[in-house]
Amino acid sequence: RNTGQPAVTSPRVPPGLYFQSRFFSATQGFWRHLAKLESRIVREETGKRAVDRPVYGTSLPRSGTTILTEMLERHPDLTSHRYSDFPNVWTPYWRNYLLQKTRIHAPEYEERAHRDRIQVSNDSPEAVEEVLWMHFFPSLHDAEVNNVLTGQLRNSEFDLFYTQHILKLLAVRNASRYLSKANYNISRIRYILELFPDAKFLIPLRDPLRQVASLGRQHALFSRASQADPRIPLQLAMSGHFEFGPQRVPVNFGNQQETQTILRCWEQGREAEGWARYWAATYQHVLDQLESSPELRKACLLFRYEHLCTHSAGLIDFVLEFCDLPASGFESIRAEYTDRLSLPDYYQVDLSPDDLSQIAYHCDPVNEKLSTFCQDPV
């Protein structure tokens, strides 16, 4: 949901959630074994299903993946991880089964911590699967190493665990297809595609000037909130969020020198330049992947976030067609989002002439190349 004006309150971590998160983080080994037991017990249920054409919404943060996956999660064929799936990510079948049996009240909506008009509840899609990726690939958020997963060196134990995990989620939710909300998967498209050759990747692209401004605004928000509530950085790290705040770490796309330059820009207070370089590094990685693999190009749909907001009906139809999702049963959702999607108007872009120059220098060449791969039906 995306309505109204943003609240002025700061993000906070409820004490109950914080201590639960610490417990599950400290006992991951136990829950990993329990997850295997769960898989054996529900094998008859999951054996009837397959991971069929999973849909992955992924991009650099602040590009529209949240509103996109929020909308698609309401399609009758799809289900995704939700806020309620954290911190017990490990046993999705049992956790969701118990929730369905014990829930008394419908979940309540409130504006999410980003203060960007998006209203969320415990049933809203969230990037929960990152906890699993971090457990099996401990160096994914280490800026000193290449964070890209290409599939050349596979983790067979993760592949089996992840596949079974998705099947359990589908079974307990009685859904036919999995939807992933995970921006970090932008560095793992090739790995995922080798695991699920019929996967679909939705990659929204946003105007770099406004995206850099939005990224900087979010980092400032979470940095201020972390000063008021010291639990926030650890809570973000435990849930697999390193985008904003004191624990901020960029994805290392294989260019160690550029990654260190981004970090140095941020350390020296050159926020806009650091974000502009990160924007360019992220989408240059996407371009490199698309240019090197026809199979990957076929699996990816790149489109402009601005067109999602201003030409909503046509773009939603295009997304449904690309993902092989029937329009039937989705008509009212399509109409709802066509009516209310709009460009952000709740903050002003406040960038200096030097900031604007840095964004143009680093981002414009990559942005121009991206247009070749965008498939906007406008």
C-alpha angles and dihedrals in degrees: 000000000000112000142131131005124314120265119244097223119110125245113268139184116231108230093233093055092045095054093043089052092051091049095051092042092053094047101043093126091059093047092048089058091044089052090056089052090050090052091053094047095049095037092114089057097044093041089071091062140063133200095256121187097327114204119226121195107197141151141116110314118270093035099109103269092129097056090041096054092039088059097043093047087068091062109110092234097052139072131173141184111283137203088261090061090071134114092014095055094147105073105038097164098053095038094051093042091055092046091053091051098045105035112116104169131041113252116267123234126229135162111278123244093265090069092221101132093264111131115209138181135186087276095057120109115264138177094256100140091073088083089064094047091051092050095054096034105038095179097057093108098037107114090201093070137050106271096192117114111205101169095246088113107034128193101221093188091055092046092056094041093048093047092050090045092056092046091053091051091050092048098050092045093042091231128144101213138035124234119198126202104192124130092191090066086078085086094048105048094117092047093050093044092055089051094045108022092186095052119133122217122202112197116182116198123206131199103271096226094057093037093053089049091050093047091051091047092053093047091052090048095052093041091055091044091051090057090054095042114028090192092071099079093050092044091052092048093049090052093047100256116136098149100100141019133035093320092055113147126171121225111259103226093189098282103106094180094053092046090054090047090054091050091047091051091054093045090053094048096253091133100160093048091049092050092045091053090047091050090052093045092050097050094038085059089052091049092050090052094048094047093050101049131044089191091055092047089053091051096050130076114195117191139160117264088214090060090051087058099041104030096032102151096052094043094048089052090049092051092049092050093047092050094045090240117153117237091219112102091019100074097103093046091050091051092048094053094040087058100045109030109109141155114272112269101164098095139032125238105243109184130146123236088256090052090052090049092051092049092050093046097050103030109033097071092050092043091054092052091048090061089069090064100038113109102193112162094220 
